[in-house]
Amino acid sequence: MGVTRKDALRILGGTGVAAAAAALAPGSAASASGGGVIRRDVCVIGGGASGTYAAVRLRDLGHSVALVERAGRLGGHTETYHDPVTGGSTDIGVLIYHDQQLVRDFFDRFDVPLAPYTGQGGTSNSYVDFRTGEIVPGYTPPAPAALPAYIALLQQYPYLDQGFALPDPVPAELLLPFGEFMRLHQLESIAQMIFGYAQGLGDVLRIPAIYVLKNVSLSVINSVLSGSLLITERRDNGELYEKATAYFGGDALLGATVRQVHRGSRQIHVRVATPQGPRVIQCRKLVITVPPLLSTFDGFDLDGTERAIFGRFGYHHYWTAVARLGGIPAGVSLVNVGADTPYNLAPLPGFYGLTVTGVPDLWGVKYGATGPLSDSAVRAAIVADIRRLRTAGTYPVEFAGLEVFKAHNPFELVVRPGDIARGFYRRLYDLQGRNNTFYTGAAFHTHDSSLLWRFTEELLPRIAA
Ligand SMILES: Cc1cc2nc3c(=O)[nH]c(=O)nc-3n(C[C@H](O)[C@H](O)[C@H](O)COP(=O)(O)OP(=O)(O)OC[C@H]3O[C@@H](n4cnc5c(N)ncnc54)[C@H](O)[C@@H]3O)c2cc1C
């Protein structure tokens, strides 16, 4: 097995000699649900969009896989709320996909039908400054006159749609704060549109333009303009991941915490705590799909290069909720706009909006911040903002509670413009394959499931080699 007794003790940490010997003994149970050592070709860490896709496709290519997920379910930022009152469902995270063959194939294989996205059943928007709870008089979003200019800019940088394989030097304007980039190219008329799409990216006027252009990408604009965005026909994106969970059976370790990772030259050992007890996954390759912050890698045997690179990342903050409300007319979504802010962008921390879900009496909440906030503070702010709609006399809102409240943090990992200029993403991408470890997930491209699946697909030959 290529593992010395000393290795075993290191891998198993404090579990003791007897446990180490037992766990590493030949013939230990090889099923993820059976205890002891799990021997697989590849261990995938993180069972969200990227990790689930990677694990499915690696199996297709004939590799055995263990999929380690910290939460009690697969899906990550994809989650569906099933309303016990009406029987309806609403996606509270990932909603829409691009019409790409790879996307259709992935949904088809799990028999989850797709349908064209035609909105959430909303009839109109009301533009409210949530700080006062009042409708902003006379506000309507400007006509997106600058959209052709924005598309032309995206076409100038086609590589942004593929990942972070950037030229050297990185074009200086991509590193400008997006607000400056916008003024340079007279894109002001689409500021509100960009802000509304790039939710979770914090202060879009201040973050480097490259992150905005990657998120509100050519793929996104083309899909919107051609009306080709897709949604799951049953309004249940979670179904994909439930079926994937069944497909993996004991190979998906849910509620699992990685305790220790040791990457030897021939074998990798991943020690995890699971609800069924400790497990050691013995594999040849590791695929990391979780946000690659140093805190994620507690217990990993990171080398100095990896540590230096991952230590550069910061991140943004994003929360969602589902509110049960009376008093807002059916079909009306409330968009947060600032009465007195640049381009009327909603001040953060604050609501992006209170959006129709297609389920009676349920509105989706999206909330962002430019810095860390406790979940309890955000929950309290959401409730106060909703109640203010009533006290301001805007809508006779009856607030029956938050059915769901969810923190999606850390969201959108970013580095400073100077780091990008100095080749951060080249060094990040150079990590692919180092220490038999591969990486995918939003930090390696952008927050877009369809594009992440394509990115992962393109990485597969290297993992499978
Ligand atoms: C509210 C919201 C709406 C969105 N809407 C859309 C949309 O409509 N369309 C779209 O394409 N994209 C959307 N996105 C973007 C979405 O984040 C990406 O599409 C995609 O889900 C990112 O995939 P990922 O694999 O990088 O991350 P995730 O899906 O978050 O997966 C990461 C997984 O790793 C797990 N994990 C984290 N740390 C550990 C650890 N230490 N050990 C083990 N497991 C760990 C997490 O629990 C999670 O399951 C939305 C995001 C949010 C938050």
The ligand as an ORCA input file, in Angstrom:
! r2SCAN-3c Opt
* xyz 0 1
  C     -28.367     32.759     -4.150
  C     -27.536     32.293     -5.309
  C     -28.093     32.247     -6.568
  C     -27.345     31.792     -7.646
  N     -27.951     31.694     -8.865
  C     -27.290     31.115     -9.875
  C     -27.957     30.823    -11.098
  O     -29.141     31.094    -11.259
  N     -27.244     30.217    -12.075
  C     -25.935     29.870    -11.912
  O     -25.343     29.293    -12.824
  N     -25.280     30.146    -10.767
  C     -25.920     30.746     -9.750
  N     -25.269     30.973     -8.572
  C     -23.828     30.746     -8.495
  C     -23.442     29.386     -7.910
  O     -22.689     29.643     -6.763
  C     -22.630     28.562     -8.882
  O     -23.423     28.355    -10.033
  C     -22.194     27.196     -8.353
  O     -23.104     26.667     -7.454
  C     -20.863     27.240     -7.648
  O     -20.461     25.908     -7.557
  P     -19.237     25.440     -6.682
  O     -19.092     23.997     -6.908
  O     -18.080     26.325     -6.908
  O     -19.704     25.782     -5.202
  P     -20.848     25.155     -4.317
  O     -22.026     24.808     -5.134
  O     -21.038     26.071     -3.183
  O     -20.192     23.819     -3.769
  C     -19.190     23.791     -2.788
  C     -19.538     22.650     -1.847
  O     -18.451     22.400     -0.981
  C     -18.948     22.153      0.311
  N     -17.860     22.459      1.240
  C     -17.388     23.677      1.601
  N     -16.327     23.523      2.406
  C     -16.134     22.192      2.568
  C     -15.187     21.410      3.262
  N     -14.224     21.964      3.985
  N     -15.273     20.067      3.169
  C     -16.244     19.475      2.430
  N     -17.164     20.164      1.751
  C     -17.106     21.510      1.810
  C     -20.138     23.065      0.438
  O     -21.010     22.613      1.442
  C     -20.735     22.949     -0.963
  O     -21.645     21.893     -1.067
  C     -25.990     31.412     -7.462
  C     -25.433     31.463     -6.186
  C     -26.189     31.881     -5.118
  C     -25.586     31.896     -3.748
*
